[in-house]
Amino acid sequence: MNIDVKDYFGLISPRPTVCISTLGPKGNSNIGPYSFVSPLSFDPPLLGVSAGKEKDSLLNARDTGDFVIAPLTKSWKEKGVKSEVNLDRSKSEFEEVGLSEQGSRKVRSPSVKEAPVNLECEYWDDFKIGDHCWLVGKIVHISAEEEAVKNGRLNIEKVGAVCHVRGEEFTIPRDIEKIKR
Ligand SMILES: Cc1cc2nc3c(=O)[nH]c(=O)nc-3n(C[C@H](O)[C@H](O)[C@H](O)COP(=O)(O)O)c2cc1C
């Protein structure tokens, strides 16, 4: 049977979904969901997102030098997914989808008030990769609500990200199983 090769990405799933928030050229806030995301390095703590070449999040991060990653959780999943809306680069997508901005500690890009965890990133670099760019950020601060932390670590069972499969299919991992290693 012939399957469109582009269909491959559904197999690399579920993929934790995050929202990237940035500041636009006129100081307006911008937000959008992304699921082609990966940790890249511990020291320094680098994270990568594959973004379409013209995506506002990418262009803003490159221009301003920072961005914030908010893993999407159950409590704000609809609004987070809706932030896919594509407004003019100078308009606020936060307002459009009913999300609230909150000042970040170490970067200028806003954090997402509704998100229990926000990862503040400095723009590190970006690399052309096919029709996307691999945007790399260095995490300089993690802000987490009290309920998102257990024994001094992020409580993944509580704040693990809503994951994307493809199209409108998502899944929320529930069980964490231990496998000896
Ligand atoms: C769940 C979900 C995951 C997405 N993942 C990606 C992705 O990894 N890379 C990408 O370029 N676009 C992705 N998109 C599409 C972007 O969110 C969409 O193009 C959005 O308008 C980009 O916003 P921006 O231009 O403000 O950055 C995804 C959309 C959804 C709903």
The ligand as a Gaussian input file, in Angstrom:
#p B3LYP/6-31G(d) Opt

LIG

0 1
 C       -0.866000      20.923000      18.568000
 C       -0.138000      21.705000      17.529000
 C        1.230000      21.502000      17.325000
 C        1.937000      22.231000      16.368000
 N        3.272000      22.000000      16.216000
 C        3.981000      22.737000      15.328000
 C        5.407000      22.555000      15.215000
 O        6.021000      21.776000      15.933000
 N        6.058000      23.329000      14.316000
 C        5.411000      24.263000      13.538000
 O        6.070000      24.950000      12.733000
 N        4.071000      24.467000      13.644000
 C        3.349000      23.737000      14.529000
 N        1.997000      23.952000      14.669000
 C        1.358000      25.009000      13.869000
 C        1.593000      26.383000      14.526000
 O        1.111000      26.410000      15.853000
 C        0.830000      27.478000      13.751000
 O        1.399000      27.584000      12.465000
 C        0.848000      28.816000      14.449000
 O        0.091000      29.755000      13.710000
 C        2.241000      29.344000      14.651000
 O        2.152000      30.507000      15.413000
 P        3.194000      31.689000      15.279000
 O        3.318000      32.024000      13.792000
 O        2.568000      32.768000      16.097000
 O        4.497000      31.180000      15.844000
 C        1.265000      23.209000      15.599000
 C       -0.110000      23.429000      15.801000
 C       -0.795000      22.694000      16.761000
 C       -2.279000      22.961000      16.984000

